[in-house]
Amino acid sequence: MKEEPFRYGENNRCFGILTLPDNPDEAPIVVALNAGLLHRSEPYRLNVLVCRGLAEAGYICARIDISGKGDSPPREGMKFRDLVDMDWGFIRQALVKRFGERNIILLGLCSGADNGIKLGAQDPLVRGLVLLDAISPRDAGAARRELMHKLGNFRKVLNIPRAVLSRVLRRISGKPSAESEQLMLRDLPTEDDLRQCFGRIVESRGRVLAIFTSHAYPQYNQAGQFTRALDIAGLEDCCEEEFWPSMMHLYPVEIHRAKLVERINQWGREHLTTLRDSAGA
Amino acid sequence: MIEPFFFDNAQLFGCYHPSADPASTRGVVFCPPLFDEYRRSYRALSDLANACAKNGVHVMRFDFYGTGDSQGMLAEASVGRWRNDIDTAIEELISLAGVETIVMSGVRFGATLASNVSHAAVKRAVFWDPVESGGQYLDWLDRANEQFRQEHVEISRYTGYGFDDIVYENFHLPEQLKEGLSGLKLVTEYGTPPAPIQVITSQKEIAESHRFEHCDYPGVEHDWPYYFDGLLAPKPVLEQIAEKVVGA
């Protein structure tokens, strides 16, 4: 494994770090996107460890900074989505120039996962996704499960009158809940993005690993919900989905991070051949 | 434009920000904070380095061994290794830019480490919220870990999915690193010849304590708590650091 910086953008204004496997010939490329406002190696060095692990497994990995994050200069006056599209065009161009057209796997946490889905909806080279706390639609049973779960939780039962009252007050005042407010800060993928992205992944026989933490609760409350709610034929065969409700969004605890890194590496090892050879839709 | 590169036999990652004045012989080496504080201040240090370079100073930033984009794991790190890293970064800046005088700058424990490295080219130091003793810092890290544990207890109550009874450490520090950290203190007379360090503090109380001969409080109060996820980029603090670094 070897690491080196690589440049992209107009006049090479930005840079990222490439982690190269011992044999980079034909290796698929993993691009680790920024998690929220954090720079390319974070949170807590997660992207560094994931990239190095996946490089050991045979992937070329790149961790990058979108404009305005980490070491990348900002782009003023652009919508976030347009900015990400423009940056991605340059990143892709730099990677294709260096390695030729290869299958790409996008990895992202939080807004990084949102960006991964939006880019995957447009870019035919994207054949794999590692999504950490992506937005998940609710399936038919989500509300029932939430209610049952609350009824089984002594503290929640005691809290029901207060929760009902605050919901009524919120509805009257039009003020969003804390969870909704958090989601409003994110530029979430649209329904069309989700359909296009995962439809393409299924058609190209790509692979997805989606892991959800306590941050996704109560929007997401059962492993399998994401795939069921998307209701795209064949997605269940290529998407591995896990729910880790005892963990926090940014994996601040070393033991949790180590588990995540190992899970992603395992997924990478299992699907290297598929992700390398999968053909475009 | 930032020039990223690996140095010290490709073990350390660094960013060189060339001065807008190529003939400048002045440089600054920024020593980043550790652990969560590194995450929270990364962008601020990148912006600060750009501001210094724009104002005629060659800048070197780097990641300590086992942290950030540098190679290795914390399990292999030690205070001795990190002090050598600073020395190597100084030499690298001299060889890259031909600088003759260097200002040493550091944030939190990066400042504490930096104050314990002497080099003939380093003439003075500008530190942002330096940690005064390693023992104090380890206590602080323990409190932060306890805070993490409490947050996970709260989460298990909120979701009702049960609590994992594990060791809640943000980073597991090996014994040799803990020993090294606990033995380190901030050196307040620094450089060749020794001069009092310049401290920029975000705590008014420290500025008023007259603990440091040269200490400025730019009027922005903030702490470095782990339980707050946001990034730190206090403009008045960064402006003041840039001013002190760039100033003659």
Boltz contact constraints between the chains, C-beta under 6 A:
constraints:
  - contact:
      token1: [A, 5]
      token2: [B, 4]
      max_distance: 6.0
  - contact:
      token1: [A, 15]
      token2: [B, 4]
      max_distance: 6.0
  - contact:
      token1: [A, 17]
      token2: [B, 69]
      max_distance: 6.0
  - contact:
      token1: [A, 37]
      token2: [B, 231]
      max_distance: 6.0
  - contact:
      token1: [A, 39]
      token2: [B, 42]
      max_distance: 6.0
  - contact:
      token1: [A, 41]
      token2: [B, 68]
      max_distance: 6.0
  - contact:
      token1: [A, 41]
      token2: [B, 69]
      max_distance: 6.0
  - contact:
      token1: [A, 42]
      token2: [B, 39]
      max_distance: 6.0
  - contact:
      token1: [A, 71]
      token2: [B, 2]
      max_distance: 6.0
  - contact:
      token1: [A, 71]
      token2: [B, 46]
      max_distance: 6.0
  - contact:
      token1: [A, 149]
      token2: [B, 160]
      max_distance: 6.0
  - contact:
      token1: [A, 153]
      token2: [B, 160]
      max_distance: 6.0
  - contact:
      token1: [A, 155]
      token2: [B, 157]
      max_distance: 6.0
  - contact:
      token1: [A, 214]
      token2: [B, 155]
      max_distance: 6.0
  - contact:
      token1: [A, 214]
      token2: [B, 159]
      max_distance: 6.0
  - contact:
      token1: [A, 217]
      token2: [B, 159]
      max_distance: 6.0
  - contact:
      token1: [A, 245]
      token2: [B, 159]
      max_distance: 6.0
  - contact:
      token1: [A, 245]
      token2: [B, 161]
      max_distance: 6.0
  - contact:
      token1: [A, 246]
      token2: [B, 164]
      max_distance: 6.0
  - contact:
      token1: [A, 252]
      token2: [B, 148]
      max_distance: 6.0
  - contact:
      token1: [A, 252]
      token2: [B, 170]
      max_distance: 6.0
  - contact:
      token1: [A, 253]
      token2: [B, 148]
      max_distance: 6.0
  - contact:
      token1: [A, 253]
      token2: [B, 168]
      max_distance: 6.0
  - contact:
      token1: [A, 254]
      token2: [B, 169]
      max_distance: 6.0
  - contact:
      token1: [A, 254]
      token2: [B, 171]
      max_distance: 6.0
  - contact:
      token1: [A, 254]
      token2: [B, 172]
      max_distance: 6.0
  - contact:
      token1: [A, 255]
      token2: [B, 166]
      max_distance: 6.0
